Each structure stands twice: as C-alpha cells, then as structure tokens.
Amino acid sequence: MVLRLSTLFLRTLREDPADADVASHRLLVRAGYIRRAAPGIYSWLPLGLRVLGKVENIIREEMAAIGAQEVHFPALLPREPYEISNRWTEYGENLFRLQDRKGADYLLAPTHEEMFTLLVKDLYSSYKDLPVSLFQIQTKYRDEARPRAGLLRGREFIMKDSYSFDIDDEGLDASYQAHRGAYLRIFERLGLEIVVVSAVSGAMGGSKSEEFLHPMEVGEDTYVRSAGGYAANVEAVTTVVPAEIDYTGAPDARVVDTPDTPTIDTLVNDVNARFPRESGSWTAADTLKNVVLAVTLPTGERRIVVVGVPGDRAVDLKRIEANISSHVGMGGELAVDAATDEDLKKHPGLVKGYIGPGLSVEEPVLGEESATGLLYLVDPRVVSGTSWITGANEPGKHVIGLIAGRDFTWDGTIEAVEVREGDEAPDGSGPLEAARGIEMGHIFQLGRKYAEALGLKVLDKNGKLATVTMGSYGVGVTRAVAALAESHHDDKGIIWPRAVAPADVHVVATGRGAEIFDAAAQLSGELEAAGLEVIYDDRPKVSPGVKFGDAELIGVPTILVVGRGLADGVVEIKDRATGVAENVPVAEAVEYVRRAVQQ
Amino acid sequence: MVLRLSTLFLRTLREDPADADVASHRLLVRAGYIRRAAPGIYSWLPLGLRVLGKVENIIREEMAAIGAQEVHFPALLPREPYEISNRWTEYGENLFRLQDRKGADYLLAPTHEEMFTLLVKDLYSSYKDLPVSLFQIQTKYRDEARPRAGLLRGREFIMKDSYSFDIDDEGLDASYQAHRGAYLRIFERLGLEIVVVSAVSGAMGGSKSEEFLHPMEVGEDTYVRSAGGYAANVEAVTTVVPAEIDYTGAPDARVVDTPDTPTIDTLVNDVNARFPRESGSWTAADTLKNVVLAVTLPTGERRIVVVGVPGDRAVDLKRIEANISSHVGMGGELAVDAATDEDLKKHPGLVKGYIGPGLSVEEPVLGEESATGLLYLVDPRVVSGTSWITGANEPGKHVIGLIAGRDFTWDGTIEAVEVREGDEAPDGSGPLEAARGIEMGHIFQLGRKYAEALGLKVLDKNGKLATVTMGSYGVGVTRAVAALAESHHDDKGIIWPRAVAPADVHVVATGRGAEIFDAAAQLSGELEAAGLEVIYDDRPKVSPGVKFGDAELIGVPTILVVGRGLADGVVEIKDRATGVAENVPVAEAVEYVRRAVQQ
C-alpha cells in the first residue's frame, strides 16, 4: 500500500527536541519515527515501526539460518529464578522490581538466562536432545541511572537474545562460533560497521565473551586495536605480565624520611635528590602508588579496597569495575569510587599520602595478614622480585627497595590502570590505538554457571547426569535502529541503508496542477505494482521546499520528484546519499528506480 | 523450512498439567505450544509462536484494510496521564504499579487510551488531520485476582488495541462501524464463531459499546439473545419500563403488624391470610424488597447502598457492578457485595428484615432526605404510581399500599435484578435465551471523556477549538489462540482451523526402513517447494502409535503418513477434523494436499 503523506500519521518537526543530545535521537524524533513517552521510554510511530520490523526480520532470518528456534518469554517474571542465580540482588538498582496484589515479588526482565535454563530443564533430559539454540525478539527493561541518547540507552528496549545449550565445551564453542558468524552477517546486512572486541563478562558470568562494537564518537565503550589484529574493549585489555626477578642478594629495604612529598612527582624529586639511584634516576614507574577505593555492592554495602599500581599510571575506575567482581565475591553492578576522607577515618592504619603494602620490616597493616583487614590488590606489573619506592604507613616516611614477594604480599592482581595509546598489544601484534564505540551485540560463553545454579542436567552417553554448558548472545534491536541513524545521516536528515529504509522510494509531487498529482499518483501505483515500497507526498498545499526538506529528513534512499519537468516528459530521480539527481523520462522511471533498489 | 520433530524444540506431554482447568489450557500445554512461567503468565514455544503470528497477521491485515495505522507504545508508562484520567485509582488492584530508582510512579499498562490521546494531541492540530485510526499489537498487563483458564484470563497478554479520533459524532459512528466490520471479518477469517452483543462501557467510560463474544460453556460472560435479533451481555440488558400509573384516589398506605415474616414467602403468606387483596392474591411481585449492599470502590472505600427491587426477582450483583459507577461518582473496578451485619450495625435506621424506602407517613430514613444519608436506588419497574408491600423500618412491621412517587422517592434507578430466560427482549423482538461466552473483542464509542481530560482539541472549520471524539477497540490476541483451541478440539487434541494452524501438513514416517524415511523426507521437501508449511516427524526410534498421537494432539489439519503402503506406492492422507483417511499414490500426494489446503 502506498503511504500517502496526506493521511500518514506523521508530523515532521523543524526544531530539535530539547532533550536530544545525539544526532540519531534528534533526527528520529524530528522525522517522526519515534516519540518520547517517559525518560528512556519511547513510542514507535508508523515509519519507525517499519524500520524496526526490517531490522527484526534480518535478525530473524540469520538466526533461523544457524538453526536457532524462536520462542517468546514474558517480560514480567517471578523473583525465584533470579534469586537462585543471585541476579535479583546483583542487578542492584538497574532492575525494575514490583509486587503483585498478593505481595509476591516480580521483576521486569533485563535478560532471560534463568528462564531459558529452566525451560530446557523442563523439556529436555538427554544429551541426544542437544545441542539446541533458542532465541526471542522481546521487550526488555533496565532502570538505567541516566537514560540518554534516545534509543541508544533506553529503559524499555527490544533485544534479540539467544541461548545455546550443549553437552560439552566443544559443542559450546561451535554454538558460540555459529552465533558469532550470524552476528557478523546481521550487521553486514544492516549496513552497520562493526569491530569485534574481546570483552569482560561482567554481570553475566562465564568465561569468554566478545562485543560487537559499532565505532561511534558518542559511544560509551572505549576499545583498543592494533594493526596486527588485536581488538578489545579497554575493560578487557590484559597487561603483559613481566617475568619474575630473582631477588637473591638484593639489599634490604630502607625506610627514609620524606617530609612534604604528597605526590608522586614530589616524591620522585625528593628521592632523586637525597637518595640517588646507583645508575640513572628514579622515575614515577619505580614507585608503587597505593590507592584506596570504595566498592559499592548491589546490596548497597560499601567495601574498602586498596590497590597498588605503578606510580606512572593513572587508575582506571571502569577497568576496575569490570574486573573486581571475583575479588569481592559478588557479580553484578559494582560501582568503584575513590574512598572519601570519611572512609579513611574508619581505617586508622591508612596514613593518607604514605600508604604502603603490608610490610615485613614493620607491623603488617594490609594484605591477608593485615591488621586493617582490607583487601589488597596489585597491578599485574607487580610481580615477585620487582623493587618499589612506596609509602611506609607512617606520616612523612617512605620505603625504598621494597621487594615484591620478599617484603610484601597481596591478595590478588587486578587490571586497575589506564591503557594508553601506544601500549603494546597483549598478543604482541603492535601498538594499540583507541577509539569509541557502542555495543551492538555481545556473545558469552557462559559455561555451567546458570545450569549449575538451576539444576539443568541431562543424561550423558554413559547414562550419568551431566550439567549442560551454555552460551548467551544478545543484539540490541532498538539500539540498532538508532545506531543506523547515527551513522547514516547528514545535516539534512537520515540516509537509511536500503535494507532497513521505511520505503524504497519517496515520490514528491510539487506544484499545483492536477496533471502533476495525477502523474505522481500513477507513478506511485506503478512503483508499488513493481514490488517496491512507496511513500507518496500528495499533500496539496505544502510548498516544494517543505516537501523536499521532509523527504531528506525522512531519508528514503531514492527521491522521485514529479514537477515542472513533467511538461517535458521527465521526472527527477535523486539519490539521497550522494545527492546526485537525474532527469528520467516518465516511461523509464519505474525501471530506473527498480535498478537503483537492486544495486 | 520443514520443521523436523527430531530437532524441533517440542516435547508433548501425556499428562494434563495439574493447574489446567479448561481444555484449551490442557491441550496447548500438552501439545507444546505454551508453558507457564508464573500464575497467568506464559511463555510461547516455537509452534505456539507460529499460531500467534498468524492470528496477529490476520488482525493486522484487516486493520490496514480500514485504514488504521500501526504504531507501538511502551508497556511501562508514567503515572501522570493515568492520574489525569483517574484510572490510576479506578483500576484498583488490577493495575501493576511500580517505582523507578528515583521513586517516580509507573504502571504496566492494561490499555492505552491516555497515551494515544496525548500522541494525537502532540501531532495534530486541525480538523483537516482527522479522522485518524491508530492501532498496536502489544503486550498488556492486568493483575487479575484469579488468573485462570490458561491464556483465557492471563496477567500478561497480547491485545490489538485501536483508537479512532474524529471531529464529530457522525465521524465517530463511521469509525466505530468500520471497526465493527473489520472485527467481524477478523473472527470470520480466524474461524471463530462470534455473537455481537450490546455491552456496558464499564471502566472505559463512554456511551455505546458492543462486545464480540465467542459462545463457550467456560466463558465468563453471560449473554442473552432473542429470535428477533436482540443480543446483549446480561449486564447490559435493560428492563422494559412500565408506564406510570395515576394514583389519584388510591387509598392511603397502612402500616401492619407482620411478626415472624423474615422472608418474602412468609410475608406474602401472612398478608394474604390477614390482609387479603380485593381481587386475587398478593404475590412476591407485589412486594418491594430492599437490599443493603456494600460497594467497594477502587480506593478501598466501602460504601453502603440500598436497592429496592420487586420481591419476585433475585438481585444480580454483576449487573449492579456493571451499572453502578454513575451513582457512586467513580468508574473503574467496583465490587458489590451483600452488606454484612457489621455494616448494618453502623446504620441503626436499617431494621433487618423490615427495611423500607424513605416513608412519607413515618420519619424518612432513606433517600435524598434520608436520616441515614444512604443512597437509595430502585429497579426500573418501580415507577410513579406503583403500589408496594414493603418494610416499615420498624421491627415486625410492614406497610401495604405504599405508592411510589406519592409515599416515597428514590435517588436513581439501576438494573439490579436477574434477567430470566423467557423475559421479553427490551426491543420487543421476542423472549430471551441465555448462553455463556468469552469476550474476544470490545468496541467503545468513548466520546470526549479522554480528550476532555487530557485537552485534545483541534481547530474546527470555523477556526475554533473543538474537543475530539474518540472510539477505542480491542481484540484479545493471545486469548484468541486459546479460544480457537477451546472451540476446535476433540479428546485426542487440537484441530486447528487452516488459517492459524502451525503448519499445513504434518508428515509422519512410520516403520524402520530407510526407504520410508527417504520417501517421507522427499515428500516433505516437495510439499514445502509447493509453498506449504510442513512439520515432518522424522524421529527414528519413536513408535507409530506415539507419532500418530502427537500428530493428533498438535492438530495440524492434514496428516500424511508414509508407512507400509509405500511398498504399494501409496501414502495415507488423513483429515484431522473429519478423521477421513485416503490412500493416495505417492506421485499425487503433493497435489492432493495442496487441494485440501485450498478448500
């Protein structure tokens, strides 16, 4: 059916919406695709629903192509399964929780690992039933602290989520690779540039995971890549661990007076001046900076942690957030901040400006045997035998030549510092470059975490119960619509890739003569009869300028103008992306558009 | 793609689920279409999703055919619009309410009048923009007190809801009739018998409304119809109001002692014995029974109301619930129960067993001038001049010959008593018959209620602001799937109408020979190539009996069995509905099935 603008439920806006901070949000609202209903919650208007449907169908086809079967779960779910997996707690404030009239707890699901696990448990009982991959395209909820950027980070959004179930690790790897391939084809068909990067599993749990990032200045994820092919979310970059050093015969550490050295710079200057090195100078890289952090758990509990890092590197709180869950024994949404003075006061062993690790030459104050009882983690560069200048846990005193593994221990290592452009890639494939992107997809080898928690076991070949191993895989569907608008627009409006455009051709009738409108209506009908989707701007009293503006704002790839040229038997056909316009004889117009669509 | 049962995510069940109280629920679960996730909340498995998709598409096509445009609203909505319309309160406990992390109130929408009104207000400004009809197929929420019957009354369910916007009443009527026609076509195409009945508007507000009921013994709605074409939900049946009677010269009412007459029967016997009528006998129809009721408002408030009805008719609480909102000044979910002794105690003017209306011969205790201040409503049969035997508001006393309009007044009339089979239809089209059904659709002429509340005005022809008039229209989509299974099954399983069946043909390979499985696979491929949807039971080690049982349980209209007959070059093709089976030469099988599908 030809969509006539005289009746289509659409009003374009000249002004940007006040709350729109990115181009896709501005344009999708102005061009009449979506409308805000509440913060981070949007309604879909007719044209938007068309684009959304096309994105969904591409995803559906590629899922079917790898044998995944479509199901559909409720959004409103009972608490119990999420209680068992601990995510009822771990999701913290990001979870919408509610009670029914009887006071039973429910949630609006942000993702469905638990429910798929239970469903497969319900239906399957043997290794012969596996592998199976199930997916749904479904509305999800997440109570974002700061919903922003329109559809890019919403609170109600559509995801395609799938889950694979295998009897062994090889099976999981095959299911994972199948999804990885399907995702690459999906984004290719959508026309969305993608970088696949290593990622941390975060709240989801599991071993291996990769993100499909769309490079975008307004993206919230920073990733790095090397010319040699390494690519990772900055949260997942692992430090190249130096070799351990034999410290036999190394001199004893010595505590020195270092008054007025509150910063790494002043400390380095002071020790170079008063305690010079045998050869060369001390640098910030020789110092061990001990940073006190506060980790807020999903339960609201605030836990103090001390992290020791080389003094020449800044602490990266996001990298710590992404990697600290195993150290605090809780997954989910962990927020890490610098400790406040108030936090420090509760731990008198922490001497601000002079904090050191647990010291064997003094009374141990940190680490496993620490008097303060605080967790002490170090950067992976702190390996046995490395020698450090660091705080002596006394006001005005530092210690020089403190040997890791001899003079102090630690509770664990953590990726805690910034990754810098120019750092060597962990796989030795060259120096790293950084860029920003937005997460369009994420695939996880979950392993047996959920199956174990919820008791999903099947009989194996030997007739014994074996726990199933799982993968989980997500694509942001509404987010994909926004990312497409974000990466395909100019200052006049959206420029949809053909695969997802709300129509193939946008016919504009300009002028007042009935013959123009008759010809435009006729052409629209013929284009539709040729199997094309047509928007026809038949509004009688709207100026050509407004019509052209709307056509460019809406962003259908081909614009066909029926106007003055009609007297000479031609129409103008314009490519929205290139701006190239051609006069085409009326009789050839349909074929011209048809060819343009097929290109 | 041929659905092979060896890999399809499906396990049929031999046992009925313990919580299933109706056939559709039992069969949809046993045949692997749906699965319970929580009370009244279901997951859709692959076959169920197929059926659901077909139902949705039929609805979508018929909506498009009347020019309705599809949009999609969020399920999670802010409180404010529903506060303005008063439905935040009126929905009572049926509404799922929640708060976000900032403490802002949200709801899971049961229906979207407010949001559509605001959207049209947002986009449109002139009568030239109208009429417009918008619809969505969307997940809705309702916290039912007693979710039951599987998908027939769920708490998370899919509805098609549409809304029409017109400048005047004629326009509204045209939009209403267009939807009415579309609904008839939808149910016709689905294969669902429908009776359209007059209905009360209830929580929705507005003037005219009709329900599309599917006749069904397990349905929750009772409706009546006459041979002459009258049909109404029993809640909406209006009583034929008798003519007023001239009471000039009628004798005065007299108070009489009637000890030990706690019931209508004992009262009638007593007055016939001691105060005989001039001609004939007193009957229960001559008595006015005053019933004390408690109306629980959505706010939780309990309000006492007295209703006077002829003594020969039982009070019908559901009819009162459906019609009382205008009397208590609040729409929404009103629960009406008999008053308790405790309620009565709070109103000493109410003498149990001897309650009368406000009496002019005594102190008035009820009605507008009532000392008790209670609302007094009467059945429409109580018109001016009618004479009644009723309570005298004193223990052991009744009054005879109390004339309505002369001796007592009332605050309003209400449909309060049972409709009986054999009662005359209100339009005189003959006696009524009663049946039960389930509401599959409901259409409302809302009028200006929501537009006024939310300020939806457009400029009219004279350049003046005019309030838009609206209709709202709903079809239960998930409920339709259940109703189809409920009305199309036998003791072996479901018998899907072709339009919604999960496949056109179910191929069963029986036996162990490779040639049988090869031939069945070949035929399945050919059937698919002929444009048919195919389920193929290729399970190698499953007995023919189990396979036949599963085929009949699943309910695809045509079952094709490849088995022993193959040696003779034939397959068996069976019609699931009639049970008629024919041996058909292999070479003709595809064409045979194709013809069966087209019938």
Interface residues (C-beta under 8 A of the other chain):
Chain A: M1 T7 L8 F9 L10 R11 R35 A37 A38 I41 Y42 S43 W44 L45 P46 L49 L52 A64 G67 Q69 E70 V71 H72 F73 P74 A75 L76 L77 P78 E93 N94 F96 R97 L98 D100 R101 Y106 L108 M115 L119 D122 L123 Y124 V132 L134 T139 Y141 D143 A145 R155 E156
Chain B: M1 T7 L8 F9 L10 R11 R35 A37 A38 I41 Y42 S43 W44 L45 P46 L49 L52 A64 G67 Q69 E70 V71 H72 F73 P74 A75 L76 L77 P78 E93 N94 F96 R97 L98 D100 R101 Y106 L108 M115 L119 D122 L123 Y124 V132 L134 T139 Y141 D143 A145 R155 E156
